[in-house]
């Protein structure tokens, strides 16, 4: 890299030399992604590794904006309890992994699409409104999941059992990794929230460490499951989950970064 280009990069970079904001009107998505990708360079011109790119994306998002990484729950739940199961049970595990986060997708659709609420308001104000919190936390209630599991066992439904166990495994993953966005997992008996010192996304609470670990866990799980499954349908599920996981980061990079 020539010294002139290096000096130019230094002049337009922030004080830490990590990030450049595009001041022009947003181009088409593909062009925007390439433009942003090219902007993630150090002052000496070297490009970050993928994990660094994700870490920078997380660091640049405002409070409460980066969350809801549901595909990770789906693939990790399959890895732990779905490797030896049939297709129907695998689908139940995926649905169970998604259900606790489903209200957040509904919330985001209503606020973003229907109400056209700005991103920063969505995650710093709207998300914490009582009505939305009640709606979200009901789907994250361990007592309700245990009740559902008991009914499934009584009804001898292996599919329903897998679904509720997957929901509980989702909560087990959430409990130690949510800080100021913790759920009330013991509704309706208690409004208590476990405010973990560790966050799965917030770099102020070790999110910059958790994110690369999560990425590695998802990659390993996808590879192991893809090799383990013989049917095209089961492998297609893994492909869809992996694609959704990648799409999540692309969306976060384009919209929240």
N, C-alpha and C positions, 0 to 999 in steps of 0.2 A: 504494500500500500504506500502510495506516495506520501511525502510529508504534508503536502497541501491538503489531500483528502483527510489525512489524520487530524490536521489542525481544524478542518471544517467540522469533522465529527465532534471534536472536543468543544468547539464553540456552540454547537447546537444541543449537546447533551446536558443533562442536569448536573448538579454539583457532584453527585456520586458517579456520573458517567454511565448510567445503566439504561436510561429510557428516553425515548423521544416521542412526544405527542404530535399527531398529525393535525395541522391547523386547517386543512382543506376540507371541502365537503366530501362526505363519504362516497367512495366509488363502489362499484358492484362488489359483492361479498368476496369472490375469489381474489379480485385485485386488492381489496382492503386487507385480506389475510396476508397476502404476499408482501404488501407494503409494510404492515406491522411487523411481520417476521423479519424483514430486512432491517427494520429499525432497532431490533433487539441485538445490539452489538456493544462491545466494550469500547472504551476510548482508544484502545490500540487496534481496533478493527476486527478482533476475533469474535466469532459467533458463539453464543451460549449453547450448551448442551440442552437437550429437550427438558430434562428435569429443571435446569436453571430457567428455561423459558416459562415453565409452569409456575415456578416459584416467584418469578418476577410478575407474572399475571396476577397471582394471588396477592402479592404485596401491593400492587397498584390498585386493587379494588378497594372501594370504600367500605366502611363497617357494615356488616350484614349483607353484603352484595354477593358473596361467593359461598354457595351452599348447595344442598339438595343433590348431592352426587349419588343418586339412587342406583345406577348400574353397578357401582362397586359392591353394594349390598347384594345385588342379585347374583353376581358371579361368585362372590365369596361364600354366600349361603349354599350355592350349588356345590362348591368345592368341599364344604364341610359335611353336608348332609344329602347331596344329590348325585354323588359319583356312581353309586350302584343302583340307582332308581330308574324306573321306566319313564317314558316320555310324559305320561299324564302327571305323575308325581313331580317330575322336573318342572313342568309348567306351574303346578301348584306352589312349588318352592319359589319360583320367580315371582308369581303373583303375590305371595306372602311377603317377599322382600320389598316389593313396590308399595304395597298398601299403606304402610305407615307414612310414606312420603306423598301419597296421592293427594291429600288435602293441600299440600304446598303447591303442587302443580295447578290445582284448581284455583287456589289463591293467586298465583302468579298470572294465570290466564285472565282472571277477572280484573286484577289491578292493571296489568300491562296492556291487554288487548281491549277489554270492554271499557275500562275507566281511563285508559291512557295516562296512568300515574307514572311520574318520573322514577327511574331506577333507584335513586338515592332515597326517595320518599317511600318506595315500596318496602325496602329492607330496613330502613331506620325508623319508620313510623307505622305504616299500614300493617306490617307483619306483627307488630306488638299490640294491635287493637284487640280488645277482649273477645269479640266475636270470632275473629280469625284464630286466636290462640285456643279458644275452646274447641273449635272445629278441628284444628290440627292435633291437639293433645288427646282428644277422644280416640283417634286412630293410633296413638302411641301409648295407650293405657294397658299396662301389664295385667291388672285385674280382669279387664274385659277379654284380653287374649287368653288368660287362664280359663275363664269361663267358657270361651269358645272351644278351647282345647278339650275341656271336660266333656262338653256336649259331643264333640267329634269322636272322642274315645268311647263315650256311651253309645253313639250311633255306629261305631265300628267303621268309620270312614277314614281309610288311610290317606286319601287325598286331602281331606279337611285337616287331619292331624298334621300332615306335612306343611300345609298352609299356615296354621297357627304356630307351629314350631319355627317356621321361617320368619314369621312376624316377630316372635320373641327373640330370635337370633339377631334380627335387625336392631331391636332395642338394646340388646347386649352390646352391640357395636357402637350405638349412639351414646350410651351412658357415660363412658369415659372420655368422649371426644367432643362434647358440647360445653361451651363456656357460657357466654351471655345469651345464647339461643337455646338453652337447655329446655327440654320438654317436662311436663308434669306426668311422669310415667306411672303414677299411682292414683290417678283419677278413677272413680269418683270419691275415693276415701281420703285423699290428701292432695293439696295443691303444692306440695313440696317439690322443689327442683334440685337435682344434684348439679351444682355449678362446678364443672370439672376445671382443674387448672390447665388442662390440655384441650386445644381446639383442633378439629380436623381441617380447618381452613385459615384461621386467624393467625398471622405470623407473630402477633404479640403474645400468643399463647402456644408457641411451638408448632403452628400450622406449617411453617416452612420446612419442618422436619417430617411432619406427618404426611404431607402431600406426596413427596417422593417415595415414602414407604408404601403408601396406598397404591401408587402407580405400579410399583414393583410387585405388590401382592396381586393386583388385578392381572397383570401380564402373566405371572406364573400360574395363577388359577385358570386363565383362559387357555394357556398352552396345555396344562395337565388335563383339563376337561375335554379339550378338542381331541387330544390323543386317546383319552379314555373312552369317549363315546364312539360307537360304531355307526349309528344311524345318521342319515343325512339331516333329518329333522332336528335331532339333538345338537349336531354340529352347527346347524343354521341358527339355533337359539344362541349359542355361544358367539357366533359371528355377529348377530344382531346386538347382543349386549356389549360386545367389544366396540362395535361401531357407534353405539349410543354413548359409550364412555368417551370415545374420542370426540364425538359431536358436542358433548357437554363442554369439554375444554376449549374447543373451537368457538363455541358460543360465548363462553366466559371471556375468551381472549378478545373477541370482536365487540361484545356489548358492554362488558363490565370493566375491561382493562382501560 
